Amino acid sequence: MSKHHLKTLVETLNDLRAEGFKEDFEYRNHTLKVIGQSKPYKPEEVEVVGQYRFEGESNPSDASILYSLKTKDGKKGTVIDSYGASADADLQNFLDKATK
């Protein structure tokens, strides 16, 4: 697991964007897509490049995890999920099937 030392979610997103991870992915209805585009990606078309966990400053339920992703057709971007009990189990299952 990759970690950025003591950085915020926004700082880490900015660093990843500078590294070319410019797309924003969303996971809905069992499908991963780039926001605003219609092409769905299957787990075997996605590589999880990095994971970055963030604890809530004042509330543990604010914990989140940021994934940097790369697709077989060259898209590079990120998707954010809650961390812990409120995580999207379906997204986690999808990413567990993706290459790492």
C-alpha positions as CSV (number, residue, x, y, z in Angstrom):
1,M,0.0,0.0,0.0
2,S,1.3,3.4,-0.9
3,K,1.2,6.2,1.6
4,H,1.8,9.9,1.5
5,H,3.2,11.0,4.8
6,L,0.9,13.2,6.8
7,K,-0.9,14.6,3.7
8,T,-4.5,15.4,3.4
9,L,-6.9,13.8,0.8
10,V,-6.8,17.0,-1.3
11,E,-3.0,17.2,-1.2
12,T,-2.7,13.6,-2.2
13,L,-5.2,14.1,-5.0
14,N,-3.2,17.1,-6.3
15,D,0.0,15.0,-6.2
16,L,-1.7,12.2,-8.2
17,R,-3.1,14.6,-10.7
18,A,0.5,16.0,-11.2
19,E,1.5,12.3,-11.9
20,G,-1.2,12.0,-14.6
21,F,-4.1,10.5,-12.6
22,K,-6.5,13.1,-14.0
23,E,-9.7,11.1,-14.5
24,D,-12.4,10.9,-11.8
25,F,-13.9,7.4,-11.6
26,E,-17.3,6.6,-10.1
27,Y,-18.7,3.2,-9.1
28,R,-22.5,2.8,-9.5
29,N,-24.7,-0.1,-10.2
30,H,-21.9,-2.6,-10.3
31,T,-20.0,-0.5,-12.9
32,L,-16.8,1.6,-12.8
33,K,-16.8,4.5,-15.2
34,V,-15.0,7.8,-15.8
35,I,-17.4,10.5,-14.7
36,G,-19.1,11.9,-17.7
37,Q,-18.3,9.0,-20.0
38,S,-20.3,5.9,-20.8
39,K,-17.7,3.2,-21.2
40,P,-17.9,0.7,-18.3
41,Y,-14.8,-1.1,-17.0
42,K,-14.6,-4.6,-15.8
43,P,-12.2,-5.6,-13.0
44,E,-9.8,-7.2,-15.4
45,E,-9.6,-3.9,-17.3
46,V,-8.4,-2.0,-14.2
47,E,-5.2,-1.9,-12.3
48,V,-5.1,-0.6,-8.7
49,V,-1.9,1.4,-8.7
50,G,-2.1,2.8,-5.1
51,Q,-4.2,3.1,-2.0
52,Y,-4.2,6.0,0.4
53,R,-6.1,5.9,3.7
54,F,-7.2,9.0,5.6
55,E,-8.6,9.1,9.1
56,G,-11.3,11.6,10.1
57,E,-9.8,14.5,11.9
58,S,-12.6,14.7,14.5
59,N,-14.9,11.8,13.6
60,P,-13.8,8.3,12.8
61,S,-16.8,7.9,10.5
62,D,-15.1,10.4,8.2
63,A,-12.4,7.9,7.3
64,S,-11.8,7.5,3.6
65,I,-9.6,5.6,1.1
66,L,-8.4,7.0,-2.2
67,Y,-7.5,4.5,-5.0
68,S,-5.3,5.5,-7.9
69,L,-6.3,3.4,-11.0
70,K,-5.1,2.7,-14.5
71,T,-7.2,1.1,-17.2
72,K,-6.1,-1.1,-20.0
73,D,-7.0,1.6,-22.5
74,G,-4.7,4.1,-20.8
75,K,-7.1,6.1,-18.5
76,K,-5.5,7.1,-15.2
77,G,-7.5,8.4,-12.4
78,T,-8.9,8.0,-8.9
79,V,-11.9,6.8,-7.0
80,I,-12.7,7.5,-3.3
81,D,-14.6,5.3,-0.9
82,S,-15.5,5.4,2.8
83,Y,-13.2,3.3,5.0
84,G,-14.3,0.8,7.6
85,A,-17.9,-0.1,8.4
86,S,-19.4,2.4,5.9
87,A,-17.2,1.2,2.9
88,D,-19.0,0.2,-0.3
89,A,-18.6,-3.6,-0.2
90,D,-19.5,-3.9,-3.8
91,L,-16.7,-1.5,-4.9
92,Q,-14.3,-3.3,-2.6
93,N,-15.2,-6.6,-4.3
94,F,-14.7,-5.0,-7.7
95,L,-11.3,-3.6,-6.8
96,D,-10.2,-6.9,-5.1
97,K,-10.8,-8.6,-8.5
98,A,-8.8,-5.9,-10.3
99,T,-5.1,-6.4,-10.9
100,K,-2.7,-5.0,-8.3
